[in-house]
Amino acid sequence: MGRIFGTDGARGVANTEISCTLAMDIGRAVGMVISEKTDRRPRILIGRDTRISGDMLQNAVAAGLCSVGADVMLLGVVPTPAVAYLTTEMGADAGIMLSASHNPYEFNGIKVFGPQGFKLTDEQEFEIEEIVLDKTIPFSVQWGARIGRIYEEKNAAERYISHLLSTIEGPLGGICVALDCSNGSASATARALFERAGAFVTVFHAGPDGINVNDRCGSTHIETLASLVKSGKFDCGFAFDGDADRCLGVTAGGELVDGDRIIAILAKDLHARGKLTNDTAVITVMSNLGFHKFCEREGLHAAVTKVGDRYVLENMLENGYAVGGEQSGHIILREYMTTGDGQLTALQLLAVMKRTGKTLKELADVMQVYPQVTVNVRADPYMKKQLELDEGVRREVERVRAALGDSGRVLVRVSGTEPLIRVMLEGMDEEYIRKEAEQIAEVIRERLGNNESDQGL
């Protein structure tokens, strides 16, 4: 990861870690980098979610862009995938989304898309970081008639909704669905989208006030929606995160349908319709063992990447794959979108339900979810570096791996965002894998020299 941009843009506490000065400087640097690729005045879109800091940072980024001669089009509150889609659909040179996704309201972030609707390349992000942090070249501040202007696109949400509606063949036939908008971006689009698609819709947590985004609601608190769906007369429910690029499902009985099971449903449907490229879906190393078993049974293949939707998309683009995503609910459907899209995912699941006449529960049961246990070990940079080099840790991992055989899985990895080493085990016996995960974690502490408590991680 870079010094400003992580795997999913810049992110931090608004007005401290993501200050107005930093936001303005990032705007200036983005404008300069994008200008290198065009021989005209750049036009850059800005969307945001519902956080209280959104207006502040939007104005700072817009000011930075205008100061280096770029025109700005404000989209208002829209989902992250709307920015990606509209950047391409409107012929813009770049799109910027201000959101911290599933994080609490105090956080905010800056995510940049290029003209084709994909996140900027590592090289472009590095160039921006050099301009902002290292002052490798001065800001190309303009004056007079060369200063950029700010415009508003009042139909941004409608243009996005119309695109999503075009991805399904017909009305959904009155499926009764509950939607948890997480008091985030989906609050601006979900009701209109799903009602126009032909569903009977009940919307929850769609009253954003700037500080209630992701607050005990949305995809990070799926138990809230599960309880609502189970107690009501719903066929299913879907929960989004703050910027609506994630989606998790809930069956009529309140059972979770996570990203792995969603990918399984969509992959099987695409395969049945001859649209699953090379019979392959893309997942990450954190995906459940049950997905691999599902693929074996259905004659499909799983391409595995590092954790992060960036890596999933890279694999999909390189190989032309149609569907991929993460357990967390970032699902990419390349026929329709260049990034993860929670509402598109939910719409496509409802379309599969309509097409097959099956409930979400029946569809999700195509994949058995194996018990999964994760133990986190506090780790400094030295411990992270030594993890793969230590023979004792390697022997312990291999011992457990051999004991589990084909009926389980062991994954020990360094966290890229936190001071942690993660020990993840899967298997049929949850008590057994928990004990073995704790044993591996203890060996890591003993061998690599960390005796701190990991309780609560």
Disulfide bonds with the S-S distance in Angstrom:
none
